[in-house]
Amino acid sequence: YMGQLLVVALFIIFSFCVSASPKDNNLRVLYLNLHNGMWADQGNNYDSFVAWVQEQEPDICIWSEAQSIYKDGTDKALEPGNRYLVENWGILAARYGHKYWYVGGHRDNYPQVITSNHPIENIKRIIGVQPDSIVSHGAGWARINFKGYIINLVTVHLWPQAYAFNVKDRDASRAEHGGDKYRLMEMEYICKNTIKTLKNAEEELWLMAGDFNSRSSRDNWFYKYPPDDTRFLVHNYIMQNTPYVDIIAEKYPDGFKTTTYGKSRIDFIYCTSPLYNRIICTDVLSDEFTKPVRDEKKLSNFYHPSDHLPIIVEFDMQ
């Protein structure tokens, strides 16, 4: 009984903490897959989105799917020259108080963008190598100096399909779990070109966030998949081969936190232990704005404001 009370108490503390006003020495990081460049709010001049971000008071935002793709209220493609984002992220970010912005490497319509109230230094934009190491949605490695602390930021959005990227026989690839294996290749490539380039990365401040389109064996008490399920390949690799810590799994070991409209945790924030040990609070945010609602016209499976939920984490950097 006392154990149950402790879990409830911790849940209340973390839930309250993420909505509390941050202190000057605290670093707040907000991540969200924006779902087609925040398509749901682009016709509203992004006013609701901006107001919601302002409420979170983030120092750093990491956005997946950070490009405008479709016309307002439709699933009709925008011409590249008519897309507000990514080109105008500087203007949009300034509206919620961020002066700086950065776009990672990308090959298609789904880049990741970082915005911040501190200058952002590009270290590497990652797109992979043709023909067999293509990082489908790209990735980025940037650094921010937060009050004297150098923080490495890695952005991720892995391949989303059950079949592998650019295969001719999709059915055959799907049958052999080609998508899961391709995501593993992407993650190995991203880590090889970021955190694994440095010998003492486990002693430094690293954070990796994004849409991994894959599940973690840490959640298998909830999923109940076979232990060798290929959907676990990506996160098993991270846990076994890098110093990253899965912050949501560690902070909520007895509670499943979906990051989608369904019951799947496919969005993650990882960090190294020196940064993890500074965590004050973290949570997956589901509120009046962020709770996914299916578009009433059922356009291409679109949701308002996104088909994903955001993650926030706050660190004590004193």
Buried (B, 14 or more C-beta within 10 A) or exposed (E): EEEEEEBEEBBEEBEEBBBEEBEEEBBBBBBBBBBBBBBBBBEEEBEBBBEBBEEBBBBBBBBBBBBBBBBEBBBEEBEEEEBBBBEBBEEBBBBBBBEBBBBBBBBEBBBBBBBBBBEBBBBBBBBBEEEEEBBBBBBBBBBBEBEEBEBBBBBBBBBBBBBBBEBEEBEEBBEEBBBBBBBBBBBBBBBEBBBBEEEEBBEBBBBBBBBBBBBBBBBBEBBEBEEEBBBBBBBBBBBEBBBBBBBBBEBBEEEBBBBBBEEBBBBBBBBBBBBBEBBBBBBBBBEEBBBBEEBEEEBEEBBBBBBBBBBBBBBBBE
